[in-house]
Amino acid sequence: MEDKTTIREKVVNALNRVRPYLQNDGGDIDLIEITDDMTVKVKLTGACHGCPYAMQTLRAGVEQAIIQEVPEIRHVISA
């Protein structure tokens, strides 16, 4: 398994790939934490915070992008 710094860099890269789509709709995303059990905690901000489609965006967009980049990641959750 890769070290935490490399994993964090890859997660940030994946978030940077989806960020323009979120910003297009007036939102954004912040990386909060990567836990020891390989769960990524993120915070949706702006228009994404409280949006009825936030969970769908998190699962179908953000989680898929992160897991594609970093297969070691098990889950992506909203913090």
C-alpha positions, 0 to 999 in steps of 0.5 A: 500500500502507498504511504498516506502522503501519496494517497492524499495527493491522489485523492486531491487530484481526483477532487480537482478533476470533479471540482469544476463540475461542482463549481459550475453549479455554484458549489465546491468540495473540501477534503476533510480527512482520510481515515486509517480505514481508508474512508475519505471525508469531504465537505460539500460547500456553496450551492452543493451544501444542502442540495437535494442531489448532494448525496447523488453527486457524492456517490456517483461523481466524487466517490467514483472519481476518487476510487478510480484514482485511488482503489485503496479508498473504501468509502467517501462520506460527507463530514 
